Amino acid sequence: MKLYGSYTSPFVRHVRIVLLETNQACDFVETDQASSAVKSPTQRVPFLEDGETFLTDSASIVKYLREKAGQTYCNTAKELDDVCLVNTVLDTTANLFFIKRDGVDVNAIPYLQRQAARIHSTLAELNQSALPTSAPYNEAQLRLACYIGWAKFRNLVDFSVFENLEKFYSGINHYDHFVATKPPQS
């Protein structure tokens, strides 16, 4: 089995945590934008190859790995909805990150201003969630932690106004699998 991705991607980090939690052997192939554009129809990471199985989204990869290990993916509709909520804020933040990196002034485009507002409103909603401060963590909580870690790593969001999210993130920073998948600090 091969997982293609980057060490800084929050989507890839979630998959790497699941690999550790399920104790599955997998070769990690560090992949840049150019390589992912050639190997994956989505032109992004992660993607996974396991024999005849080829998956191109972190959610389907996590589901596949959980089921391969005899576990379930998202035990309730609410947990799946929470995963989708985190995916919304993650996708929005990532898109704005890359748009800004390409030199676009987000404040000059009303649509992008609405996207920036979506980040805050979604985080405010997530901040109201009952979040644990220690393991075990469900799929939505792992995805949320990967998002927060990435947003902090890239200095994209001021989480000081989200006290509950900060408390949750502080707790998960003691979870061995989360610590083991931390992006390199360079």
C-alpha positions as a printed NumPy array, in Angstrom:
array([[  0.   ,   0.   ,   0.   ],
       [  1.26 ,   3.494,  -0.882],
       [  0.05 ,   6.847,   0.395],
       [  0.994,   9.866,  -1.705],
       [  1.037,  13.248,   0.003],
       [  2.901,  16.008,   1.735],
       [  3.853,  16.215,   5.381],
       [  2.172,  19.599,   5.771],
       [ -1.262,  18.664,   4.348],
       [ -3.962,  18.373,   7.034],
       [ -5.817,  15.867,   4.832],
       [ -2.726,  13.671,   4.597],
       [ -2.084,  14.029,   8.322],
       [ -5.525,  12.631,   9.107],
       [ -4.788,   9.578,   6.939],
       [ -1.382,   9.14 ,   8.581],
       [ -3.005,   9.215,  12.045],
       [ -5.484,   6.521,  10.971],
       [ -2.625,   4.397,   9.633],
       [ -0.942,   4.643,  13.047],
       [ -4.175,   3.97 ,  14.943],
       [ -4.916,   0.876,  12.849],
       [ -1.285,  -0.284,  12.764],
       [ -1.289,  -0.73 ,   8.977],
       [  1.935,  -0.755,   7.006],
       [  2.04 ,   1.784,   4.218],
       [  4.805,   3.384,   2.203],
       [  4.621,   7.178,   2.262],
       [  5.561,   8.813,  -1.042],
       [  6.173,  12.519,  -0.651],
       [  4.42 ,  14.173,  -3.574],
       [  4.396,  17.76 ,  -4.817],
       [  1.775,  19.61 ,  -6.877],
       [  3.361,  18.667, -10.201],
       [  3.424,  14.951,  -9.368],
       [ -0.104,  14.908,  -8.006],
       [ -1.315,  16.638, -11.18 ],
       [  0.068,  13.718, -13.179],
       [ -0.926,  10.82 , -10.914],
       [ -4.348,  11.907,  -9.564],
       [ -7.378,  13.183, -11.466],
       [ -8.089,  15.599,  -8.592],
       [ -4.56 ,  17.021,  -8.93 ],
       [ -4.151,  17.11 ,  -5.163],
       [ -3.067,  14.976,  -2.243],
       [ -3.605,  12.566,  -0.68 ],
       [ -4.188,   9.601,  -2.901],
       [ -3.718,   5.953,  -2.082],
       [ -2.8  ,   2.865,  -4.056],
       [ -3.456,  -0.571,  -2.598],
       [ -3.307,  -3.23 ,  -5.271],
       [ -6.244,  -2.549,  -7.594],
       [ -7.691,   0.062,  -5.217],
       [ -6.958,   3.695,  -6.083],
       [ -8.579,   6.386,  -3.908],
       [ -8.282,  10.134,  -4.393],
       [ -9.895,  11.74 ,  -1.337],
       [ -8.847,  11.641,   2.29 ],
       [-12.374,  10.794,   3.493],
       [-12.635,   7.735,   1.256],
       [ -9.079,   6.737,   2.186],
       [ -9.846,   6.987,   5.918],
       [-13.075,   4.977,   5.436],
       [-11.156,   2.339,   3.462],
       [ -8.428,   2.06 ,   6.101],
       [-10.902,   1.868,   8.989],
       [-12.906,  -0.856,   7.259],
       [ -9.751,  -2.734,   6.271],
       [ -8.877,  -2.791,   9.989],
       [-12.37 ,  -4.022,  10.932],
       [-13.459,  -0.622,  12.266],
       [-16.24 ,   1.724,  11.265],
       [-15.999,   5.176,   9.721],
       [-18.26 ,   7.782,  11.304],
       [-20.557,   5.916,  13.65 ],
       [-23.407,   8.435,  13.382],
       [-24.855,  10.886,  10.896],
       [-23.899,  13.677,  13.333],
       [-20.249,  12.577,  13.281],
       [-20.285,  12.529,   9.475],
       [-21.927,  15.976,   9.454],
       [-19.168,  17.24 ,  11.759],
       [-16.538,  15.816,   9.379],
       [-18.269,  17.674,   6.536],
       [-18.35 ,  20.879,   8.611],
       [-14.608,  20.634,   9.234],
       [-14.025,  19.842,   5.558],
       [-15.902,  23.015,   4.632],
       [-13.713,  25.224,   6.802],
       [-10.585,  23.342,   5.751],
       [-11.324,  23.617,   2.027],
       [-12.269,  27.273,   2.35 ],
       [ -9.148,  28.15 ,   4.326],
       [ -6.918,  26.187,   1.947],
       [ -8.449,  27.832,  -1.11 ],
       [ -7.974,  31.315,   0.342],
       [ -4.408,  30.419,   1.367],
       [ -3.498,  29.456,  -2.204],
       [ -5.401,  32.381,  -3.73 ],
       [ -3.558,  34.84 ,  -1.483],
       [ -0.263,  33.095,  -2.234],
       [ -0.945,  33.73 ,  -5.924],
       [ -1.186,  37.457,  -5.183],
       [ -4.951,  37.949,  -5.231],
       [ -6.325,  40.569,  -2.829],
       [ -9.125,  38.686,  -1.079],
       [-10.565,  41.947,   0.283],
       [-11.126,  43.255,  -3.257],
       [-13.496,  40.445,  -4.294],
       [-16.911,  40.138,  -2.592],
       [-17.14 ,  36.376,  -3.178],
       [-13.787,  35.831,  -1.469],
       [-14.859,  38.091,   1.403],
       [-17.873,  35.8  ,   1.916],
       [-15.531,  32.816,   1.906],
       [-13.362,  34.464,   4.572],
       [-16.496,  35.125,   6.663],
       [-17.43 ,  31.441,   6.265],
       [-14.224,  30.477,   8.062],
       [-15.126,  32.522,  11.124],
       [-18.777,  31.407,  11.252],
       [-17.851,  27.745,  10.861],
       [-15.188,  27.966,  13.564],
       [-17.685,  29.716,  15.843],
       [-20.069,  26.787,  15.319],
       [-17.339,  24.209,  15.944],
       [-16.295,  26.136,  19.058],
       [-19.75 ,  25.33 ,  20.507],
       [-19.156,  21.573,  20.172],
       [-18.528,  19.266,  23.097],
       [-14.896,  18.386,  22.451],
       [-12.736,  15.98 ,  24.452],
       [ -9.387,  16.954,  25.905],
       [ -7.984,  13.426,  25.716],
       [ -8.281,  10.289,  23.583],
       [-10.238,   8.579,  22.221],
       [-11.061,  10.937,  19.355],
       [-13.614,  10.364,  16.64 ],
       [-13.098,  11.042,  12.931],
       [-14.472,  14.587,  13.055],
       [-12.272,  15.473,  16.019],
       [ -9.169,  14.093,  14.32 ],
       [ -9.999,  16.088,  11.174],
       [-10.598,  19.219,  13.273],
       [ -7.266,  18.812,  15.067],
       [ -5.453,  18.388,  11.742],
       [ -7.136,  21.557,  10.459],
       [ -6.252,  23.603,  13.544],
       [ -2.669,  22.346,  13.45 ],
       [ -2.325,  23.272,   9.779],
       [ -3.953,  26.698,  10.218],
       [ -1.614,  27.417,  13.131],
       [  1.403,  26.11 ,  11.188],
       [  0.541,  28.496,   8.325],
       [ -0.491,  31.359,  10.674],
       [ -3.877,  31.613,   8.945],
       [ -6.362,  31.873,  11.816],
       [ -6.36 ,  33.59 ,  15.192],
       [ -7.782,  30.895,  17.434],
       [ -7.544,  32.998,  20.607],
       [-11.23 ,  33.933,  20.196],
       [-12.196,  30.239,  20.116],
       [-11.438,  29.144,  23.675],
       [-13.048,  25.708,  23.367],
       [-11.1  ,  24.913,  20.188],
       [ -7.866,  26.017,  21.87 ],
       [ -8.576,  23.773,  24.878],
       [ -9.328,  20.831,  22.57 ],
       [ -6.158,  21.457,  20.549],
       [ -4.058,  21.692,  23.687],
       [ -5.354,  18.284,  24.768],
       [ -4.825,  16.5  ,  21.459],
       [ -1.24 ,  17.716,  21.415],
       [ -0.628,  14.988,  24.021],
       [ -2.012,  12.25 ,  21.769],
       [  0.942,  10.195,  20.522],
       [ -0.366,   9.667,  16.975],
       [ -1.102,  13.366,  16.566],
       [  2.363,  14.296,  17.819],
       [  4.012,  11.674,  15.568],
       [  2.429,  13.216,  12.458],
       [  3.356,  16.827,  13.184],
       [  4.749,  18.591,  10.098],
       [  8.488,  19.264,  10.12 ],
       [  9.295,  22.753,  11.391],
       [ 11.558,  24.29 ,   8.785]])
